[in-house]
Amino acid sequence: MSDFAQRTLADRVHAVPPSGIRRFFDIAAQMQDVISLGVGEPDFDTPSHITEAAISSLRAGRTHYTSNYGTPELRAAIADKIFERSGVRYDPATEIVVTIGASEAVDLAIRGTINPGEILILPEPSYVAYLPAVIFAGGQVRSIPTSAADGWRLDTATVADAAPGAKALFLGYPANPTGATLDEATRAELSRIAVAHDLLVISDEIYDRLVYEGPEHRAISAYPGMKERTILIGGFSKSYAMTGWRVGFLCAPAEIIAGLVKIHQYAIMSAPTPSQDAALEALRNGEPALEEMRAAYARRRSIVLDGLAALKLPTGAPKGAFYAFPDISSLGISDEEFAERLLQEERVAVVPGSSFGASGRGHVRICYAVSEEKLREALVRIGRFVASLKGAAV
């Protein structure tokens, strides 16, 4: 980097490394015959009726700005869906804002609430964007490690110990990269801790519809005392195969939403109108397609878990999202080297676990949102690579 560029960029930018996910994705994009298990994106096309809703929107001339908050129809549908599934009611006029994907919602929630020096509690491993968002806001992260030995379970006693002096607790469940979920007792205890320590809770629930074991997901804001202290984040990318449409949302008390909309209105204005109309169609009529895709992910999950077990790579059963997080530490190389060599030698792209924080070291993230045929072939290639490592170690 030139001296001028070094001086020009803010210290907070220098403090954040490039995304480990994107680095491997960019390398893989330049190679032939690569099976990418790296980027967390559904391989399905957006259901056709959702796409047609956007086309109709364009043809009807709906190409102008909406309210900063989003279209009234979409906000009402979001409120109805949350109430239907979790029993908590949001006022669509004042307590919901439509964003450019859940990614903007994460940035808004953190940048709009965390002052320089303030502390946010963050369980690890965690999605790669959470920590940088705190750094860009000038805040500090107090990490809560989780481990494969406990099934990546979030220990509520550890959260309680970390609470004094913190302003906020960030929850991202079902979790990327581990697929961990929070059971009812854990959610209830986290709610009690948040109330007792007067914590803001920012909850990214983008994978809420992709749960394979245990009870269906329930929003953390539905628990006693939580709606008034929770910023709830959701979206359409994962459940409805709409990653490229860039439409998400956040829900919070009206006074908090009004503050966050200040950032949104100056930086973004509004989410694209045709994307909002597509999202509305997804909520109104997308349930059959969602269930079909979720069933496909469940089958793929079984293929991956069986394949990794055959390779003797310990992998806790992920209960949600669409990731497996096997332990490769017994193979004698780091997760970074494993991912780099697997890509170069066998043309399979995975993400090193250390990209998701110190708790992820010695693991790699495998996304199973690809076809069964590709998954089976990828497992064959991973098996060859693992065998070569074990042979070299003899």
C-alpha positions as CSV (number, residue, x, y, z in Angstrom):
1,M,0.0,0.0,0.0
2,S,1.3,3.5,-0.9
3,D,2.1,5.9,1.8
4,F,-0.7,8.2,0.6
5,A,-3.3,5.4,0.7
6,Q,-2.0,4.4,4.2
7,R,-2.6,7.9,5.4
8,T,-5.8,8.4,3.6
9,L,-7.7,5.4,4.9
10,A,-9.2,5.6,8.4
11,D,-7.6,3.6,11.3
12,R,-10.8,1.6,11.7
13,V,-10.5,0.5,8.1
14,H,-6.9,-0.6,8.6
15,A,-8.0,-2.5,11.7
16,V,-10.4,-4.8,9.8
17,P,-8.9,-7.6,7.6
18,P,-10.6,-8.6,4.3
19,S,-13.3,-11.2,4.5
20,G,-11.9,-14.7,4.7
21,I,-14.9,-16.0,2.9
22,R,-14.5,-13.6,0.0
23,R,-10.8,-14.3,-0.4
24,F,-11.5,-18.0,-1.0
25,F,-14.5,-17.3,-3.2
26,D,-12.4,-14.9,-5.4
27,I,-9.6,-17.5,-5.8
28,A,-12.1,-20.2,-6.6
29,A,-13.8,-18.0,-9.3
30,Q,-10.5,-18.0,-11.2
31,M,-10.2,-21.8,-11.3
32,Q,-11.7,-24.5,-13.4
33,D,-13.8,-27.5,-12.0
34,V,-14.2,-26.0,-8.6
35,I,-17.0,-27.2,-6.3
36,S,-17.6,-24.2,-4.0
37,L,-18.8,-25.1,-0.5
38,G,-17.7,-21.7,0.7
39,V,-20.3,-19.0,0.1
40,G,-23.5,-19.2,2.1
41,E,-25.9,-18.8,-0.7
42,P,-28.8,-21.0,-1.8
43,D,-28.2,-22.7,-5.1
44,F,-31.9,-22.6,-6.0
45,D,-33.2,-19.9,-8.3
46,T,-35.7,-17.5,-6.7
47,P,-39.2,-19.2,-7.0
48,S,-40.7,-18.0,-10.3
49,H,-43.8,-16.4,-8.7
50,I,-41.6,-14.2,-6.7
51,T,-39.6,-13.2,-9.7
52,E,-42.8,-12.5,-11.7
53,A,-44.0,-10.2,-8.9
54,A,-40.9,-8.1,-9.4
55,I,-41.4,-8.1,-13.2
56,S,-45.0,-7.0,-12.8
57,S,-43.8,-4.3,-10.4
58,L,-41.3,-3.0,-13.0
59,R,-43.9,-3.1,-15.8
60,A,-46.3,-1.2,-13.6
61,G,-43.8,1.6,-13.3
62,R,-42.9,1.0,-9.7
63,T,-39.4,2.2,-10.1
64,H,-39.4,5.2,-7.7
65,Y,-38.4,5.6,-4.1
66,T,-40.6,4.2,-1.4
67,S,-40.8,5.6,2.1
68,N,-37.6,5.4,4.0
69,Y,-39.3,2.8,6.1
70,G,-40.3,0.6,3.1
71,T,-43.7,0.0,1.5
72,P,-46.6,-0.1,3.9
73,E,-47.7,-3.5,2.4
74,L,-44.4,-5.2,3.0
75,R,-44.1,-3.9,6.5
76,A,-47.6,-5.1,7.4
77,A,-46.8,-8.5,6.0
78,I,-43.5,-8.7,8.0
79,A,-45.5,-7.8,11.1
80,D,-48.1,-10.4,10.5
81,K,-45.5,-13.1,9.8
82,I,-43.6,-12.4,13.0
83,F,-46.8,-12.4,15.0
84,E,-48.0,-15.6,13.4
85,R,-44.7,-17.4,14.1
86,S,-43.6,-15.9,17.4
87,G,-46.6,-14.2,19.0
88,V,-44.9,-10.7,19.2
89,R,-46.7,-7.8,17.6
90,Y,-44.8,-5.0,15.8
91,D,-46.5,-1.8,14.6
92,P,-45.7,-1.8,10.8
93,A,-46.0,2.0,10.7
94,T,-43.4,2.8,13.3
95,E,-41.5,-0.3,14.5
96,I,-40.2,-1.9,11.2
97,V,-37.8,-0.6,8.5
98,V,-37.0,-2.4,5.3
99,T,-33.3,-2.5,4.6
100,I,-30.8,-3.5,1.8
101,G,-30.6,-7.1,3.0
102,A,-30.0,-8.2,6.6
103,S,-26.4,-7.0,6.1
104,E,-27.5,-3.3,6.2
105,A,-29.7,-4.1,9.1
106,V,-26.7,-5.4,11.1
107,D,-24.7,-2.3,10.2
108,L,-27.6,0.0,11.2
109,A,-28.2,-1.8,14.5
110,I,-24.6,-1.6,15.5
111,R,-23.6,1.8,14.1
112,G,-26.8,3.3,15.4
113,T,-26.4,2.1,19.0
114,I,-22.7,1.5,19.9
115,N,-20.7,4.6,20.8
116,P,-16.9,4.6,20.6
117,G,-15.5,2.6,23.5
118,E,-18.8,0.9,24.3
119,I,-18.8,-2.9,24.7
120,L,-20.8,-5.5,22.8
121,I,-20.9,-9.1,23.9
122,L,-20.4,-11.4,20.9
123,P,-20.5,-15.3,21.0
124,E,-17.9,-17.0,18.8
125,P,-17.5,-18.4,16.3
126,S,-19.6,-15.7,14.6
127,Y,-20.4,-14.6,11.1
128,V,-17.5,-12.6,9.7
129,A,-19.4,-9.2,9.4
130,Y,-20.3,-8.8,13.1
131,L,-16.9,-7.9,14.5
132,P,-16.0,-5.5,11.7
133,A,-19.3,-3.7,12.2
134,V,-18.4,-3.1,15.8
135,I,-14.9,-1.9,14.9
136,F,-16.3,0.5,12.2
137,A,-18.6,1.9,14.9
138,G,-15.6,2.4,17.3
139,G,-16.9,-0.1,19.8
140,Q,-15.3,-3.0,21.5
141,V,-16.2,-6.7,21.4
142,R,-16.2,-8.9,24.5
143,S,-16.1,-12.4,23.0
144,I,-17.9,-15.4,24.5
145,P,-16.2,-18.6,23.2
146,T,-18.2,-21.6,22.4
147,S,-16.8,-25.1,21.6
148,A,-17.6,-28.2,19.6
149,A,-17.2,-30.2,22.8
150,D,-20.4,-28.6,24.1
151,G,-22.1,-28.7,20.7
152,W,-21.4,-25.0,20.3
153,R,-23.8,-24.3,23.1
154,L,-23.9,-20.7,24.4
155,D,-23.3,-20.9,28.1
156,T,-25.6,-18.4,29.8
157,A,-23.5,-18.2,33.0
158,T,-20.6,-17.0,30.8
159,V,-22.9,-14.4,29.3
160,A,-23.9,-13.2,32.7
161,D,-20.3,-12.9,33.8
162,A,-19.6,-10.8,30.7
163,A,-22.6,-8.5,31.2
164,P,-21.3,-6.0,33.7
165,G,-20.1,-2.9,31.9
166,A,-21.4,-4.1,28.5
167,K,-24.1,-2.2,26.6
168,A,-25.3,-4.9,24.2
169,L,-25.5,-8.6,23.5
170,F,-25.4,-9.8,19.9
171,L,-27.1,-13.1,19.1
172,G,-26.9,-14.7,15.7
173,Y,-29.0,-17.9,15.8
174,P,-29.4,-20.3,14.1
175,A,-25.7,-19.7,13.8
176,N,-23.3,-19.2,10.9
177,P,-20.9,-21.0,10.8
178,T,-21.8,-23.8,13.3
179,G,-25.5,-24.3,12.7
180,A,-26.1,-24.1,16.4
181,T,-29.5,-23.0,17.7
182,L,-30.7,-21.8,21.1
183,D,-33.1,-24.0,23.0
184,E,-36.1,-22.6,24.9
185,A,-34.4,-22.7,28.3
186,T,-31.4,-20.8,27.0
187,R,-33.5,-18.1,25.3
188,A,-35.5,-17.7,28.5
189,E,-32.3,-17.3,30.6
190,L,-30.7,-14.9,28.1
191,S,-33.8,-12.8,28.3
192,R,-33.6,-12.8,32.1
193,I,-29.9,-11.8,32.0
194,A,-30.6,-9.0,29.4
195,V,-33.3,-7.5,31.6
196,A,-31.3,-7.9,34.8
197,H,-28.2,-6.1,33.3
198,D,-30.2,-3.7,31.2
199,L,-28.6,-4.9,28.0
200,L,-29.7,-4.1,24.5
201,V,-30.0,-7.3,22.5
202,I,-29.3,-7.3,18.7
203,S,-30.6,-10.5,17.2
204,D,-29.8,-11.6,13.7
205,E,-32.4,-14.3,12.9
206,I,-31.8,-14.5,9.1
207,Y,-31.8,-18.3,9.3
208,D,-35.0,-18.5,11.4
209,R,-36.9,-20.7,8.9
210,L,-34.0,-23.2,8.4
211,V,-34.2,-25.4,11.5
212,Y,-34.0,-29.2,11.2
213,E,-34.1,-30.5,14.8
214,G,-36.0,-29.4,17.9
215,P,-38.8,-26.9,18.1
216,E,-39.3,-24.2,15.5
217,H,-37.5,-20.9,16.0
218,R,-39.1,-18.2,18.1
219,A,-37.9,-14.6,18.0
220,I,-36.0,-13.5,21.1
221,S,-38.2,-10.4,21.3
222,A,-41.2,-12.6,22.1
223,Y,-39.8,-13.3,25.6
224,P,-40.9,-11.3,28.7
225,G,-39.3,-7.9,28.9
226,M,-37.5,-8.3,25.6
227,K,-39.4,-6.4,22.9
228,E,-38.5,-3.1,24.4
229,R,-34.8,-3.9,24.4
230,T,-34.4,-5.9,21.2
231,I,-33.4,-5.0,17.7
232,L,-34.7,-8.0,15.6
233,I,-33.0,-8.6,12.2
234,G,-34.5,-10.7,9.4
235,G,-34.6,-11.1,5.7
236,F,-35.4,-13.1,2.7
237,S,-32.1,-14.2,1.2
238,K,-31.7,-17.6,2.8
239,S,-35.2,-18.8,3.2
240,Y,-36.5,-17.8,-0.2
241,A,-33.3,-17.9,-2.2
242,M,-33.3,-14.2,-2.7
243,T,-29.7,-13.2,-2.0
244,G,-29.3,-11.0,-5.0
245,W,-32.5,-9.1,-4.4
246,R,-31.0,-7.3,-1.3
247,V,-34.0,-6.9,0.9
248,G,-34.1,-7.4,4.7
249,F,-35.6,-5.7,7.7
250,L,-35.2,-4.8,11.3
251,C,-37.8,-4.4,14.0
252,A,-37.4,-2.5,17.3
253,P,-39.3,0.0,19.5
254,A,-40.5,3.1,17.5
255,E,-38.0,5.5,19.1
256,I,-35.1,3.3,18.3
257,I,-36.3,2.7,14.7
258,A,-36.7,6.5,14.3
259,G,-33.0,6.9,15.2
260,L,-31.8,4.1,13.0
261,V,-33.8,5.5,10.0
262,K,-31.7,8.6,10.3
263,I,-28.7,6.6,9.1
264,H,-30.7,4.7,6.6
265,Q,-32.4,7.7,5.0
266,Y,-29.1,9.6,4.5
267,A,-27.0,6.6,3.4
268,I,-29.5,4.5,1.4
269,M,-32.9,6.3,1.1
270,S,-34.9,3.1,0.6
271,A,-34.6,-0.5,-0.5
272,P,-35.4,-1.1,-4.2
273,T,-39.1,-1.0,-4.9
274,P,-39.3,-4.1,-7.1
275,S,-37.3,-6.1,-4.5
276,Q,-39.8,-5.0,-1.8
277,D,-42.7,-6.2,-4.0
278,A,-40.9,-9.5,-4.6
279,A,-40.4,-9.9,-0.8
280,L,-44.1,-9.2,-0.3
281,E,-45.0,-12.0,-2.7
282,A,-42.6,-14.3,-0.8
283,L,-44.4,-13.7,2.5
284,R,-47.8,-14.0,1.0
285,N,-47.3,-17.1,-1.2
286,G,-43.8,-18.4,-0.7
287,E,-44.4,-21.0,2.0
288,P,-44.6,-24.1,-0.3
289,A,-41.3,-23.2,-2.0
290,L,-39.7,-22.5,1.3
291,E,-40.7,-25.9,2.7
292,E,-39.5,-27.6,-0.4
293,M,-36.1,-25.9,-0.2
294,R,-35.8,-26.7,3.5
295,A,-36.5,-30.3,2.9
296,A,-33.8,-30.4,0.3
297,Y,-31.3,-28.8,2.7
298,A,-32.2,-31.4,5.3
299,R,-31.4,-34.2,2.8
300,R,-28.1,-32.5,1.9
301,R,-27.3,-32.1,5.6
302,S,-27.6,-35.9,6.1
303,I,-25.3,-36.5,3.1
304,V,-22.7,-34.2,4.5
305,L,-22.8,-35.5,8.1
306,D,-22.7,-39.1,6.9
307,G,-19.8,-38.3,4.6
308,L,-17.8,-36.5,7.2
309,A,-18.4,-39.2,9.8
310,A,-17.0,-41.8,7.3
311,L,-13.9,-39.6,7.0
312,K,-13.7,-39.5,10.8
313,L,-13.8,-35.8,10.9
314,P,-15.8,-34.9,14.1
315,T,-18.8,-32.8,13.3
316,G,-21.6,-31.9,15.7
317,A,-25.0,-32.1,14.0
318,P,-26.0,-28.6,13.0
319,K,-29.6,-28.0,14.0
320,G,-30.1,-25.0,11.7
321,A,-28.8,-22.8,8.8
322,F,-27.0,-24.8,6.1
323,Y,-23.5,-25.3,7.3
324,A,-21.4,-28.1,8.8
325,F,-18.3,-27.2,10.8
326,P,-16.0,-30.2,11.0
327,D,-12.9,-30.4,13.2
328,I,-9.8,-31.0,11.1
329,S,-7.3,-30.3,13.9
330,S,-6.2,-34.0,14.0
331,L,-4.7,-33.7,10.5
332,G,-1.7,-31.8,11.5
333,I,-2.2,-28.6,9.6
334,S,-4.0,-25.3,10.3
335,D,-7.5,-24.6,9.1
336,E,-6.1,-22.0,6.7
337,E,-3.6,-24.4,5.2
338,F,-6.3,-27.1,4.9
339,A,-8.6,-24.8,3.0
340,E,-5.9,-23.5,0.7
341,R,-4.5,-26.9,-0.1
342,L,-8.0,-28.5,-0.5
343,L,-8.7,-25.8,-3.1
344,Q,-5.4,-26.1,-5.0
345,E,-5.2,-29.9,-4.9
346,E,-8.7,-31.1,-5.1
347,R,-10.7,-28.0,-6.4
348,V,-13.0,-27.8,-3.4
349,A,-13.6,-24.5,-1.7
350,V,-14.4,-24.3,2.0
351,V,-13.8,-21.5,4.5
352,P,-11.2,-21.8,7.3
353,G,-12.9,-21.7,10.8
354,S,-10.5,-19.0,12.0
355,S,-12.3,-16.6,9.7
356,F,-15.1,-16.7,12.3
357,G,-13.0,-15.9,15.3
358,A,-10.5,-17.7,17.6
359,S,-13.1,-20.3,18.6
360,G,-13.3,-21.5,15.1
361,R,-9.6,-22.5,14.7
362,G,-9.0,-26.1,13.7
363,H,-12.4,-26.2,11.9
364,V,-13.6,-25.5,8.4
365,R,-17.1,-24.3,7.3
366,I,-18.8,-26.4,4.7
367,C,-21.9,-24.9,3.1
368,Y,-24.3,-27.6,1.9
369,A,-26.6,-25.3,-0.1
370,V,-25.4,-27.0,-3.3
371,S,-26.8,-29.9,-5.3
372,E,-26.6,-33.5,-3.9
373,E,-24.5,-34.5,-6.9
374,K,-21.9,-31.8,-6.2
375,L,-21.9,-32.6,-2.4
376,R,-21.2,-36.3,-3.1
377,E,-18.4,-35.4,-5.5
378,A,-17.0,-32.9,-3.0
379,L,-16.9,-35.5,-0.3
380,V,-15.0,-37.9,-2.6
381,R,-12.4,-35.1,-3.2
382,I,-12.2,-34.2,0.5
383,G,-11.8,-37.9,1.3
384,R,-8.8,-38.1,-1.1
385,F,-7.3,-35.0,0.4
386,V,-7.7,-36.3,4.0
387,A,-6.2,-39.7,3.1
388,S,-3.2,-37.9,1.5
389,L,-2.7,-36.0,4.8
390,K,-3.0,-39.1,6.9
391,G,-0.6,-41.0,4.6
392,A,1.9,-38.2,4.8
393,A,1.7,-38.3,8.6
394,V,2.5,-42.0,8.8
